[in-house]
């Protein structure tokens, strides 16, 4: 289960309950949100989809605790294309 809570316009707390519970602080800029979604989905939905993407590839305990959303593509080059494809 993935819960996303807005802290500010660009900062979010994401809680992942999958075996063990982990908490992550993620930053999403307006520009990056627009680039990935064209504004078609909220930042919260983008984060939920991004964590679903990550959880298909690694356990929640391996996900960084604090990061900017674009960092995902450093580890998984297919991330942006996958998210853009919906």
N, C-alpha and C positions, 0 to 999 in steps of 0.2 A: 504494500500500500504506500502511495506517495502523497504526502500532504505539502502544499505550498502556501506559505504565508508571506504576504508583502510587508517588508519593513520600511521601505521607501520606494520612490519611483523606479529605482534601478537595483535595489538590494532585496533579496528574498531569503527566507529560511526554508529549507526543504528537509522534511523528515521522511526517512525511508524505513518502513517496517517490513523486513524480509529476513526472517530468522532472528537476527539481532537488529536493534533500532539504531540508526545513525542520523546525525544532523549535519547539514551542509549549508554554508552561507554562499550564495551565488549572486554575482552581479551581471545584469543584462542591460546593455546600453540601448537607448531608443533606436539608434542606427542599426545595430546588429539585429534587434528584434524585427525591424522593418525589412532588412535584407533577407532574413530567413523566412518570414511569414507574409510579407507585404501588408502587415497589419490585419490579416485575416483571422488571427487567433490572439488571445490575450498573452501577456508575458507568463502568466501562471500556467496556461495550457502549453506554451512552448517549453517551459521548464519541466512540466509533467512528461511531455513527449521526449524531452532530452534525457530525463532520468530513465524512462522506459528503454530508450536506446542503450544507455550505459548498462543497465541491468541485464540486457540480453548478452552482454559481452564480459561482464565482471560482477563479482558480488558487491553489495553495497558497502562493505567494509573496505573495499579497495578504491572507492571513489574519494577524490580529494575532499577535504573538509571545507576548504574555502577556495573559490576560484571564480574567474570571469568566464562566462559561457563559451567564448571563442576558443578557450584552452582545450576543449574536447577534441577539436579537429587536429590538435597537435598529436594526440594519442590515437585518434581514429579518423583518418583522412576522409572517410566516406560519410562522416557525420552530417556536414552541411547539405550534401546532395540528398541524403536520406530524409532529413527533416524537411527540406524544400519539396520533396516528392509527396510528403504527407503520409 
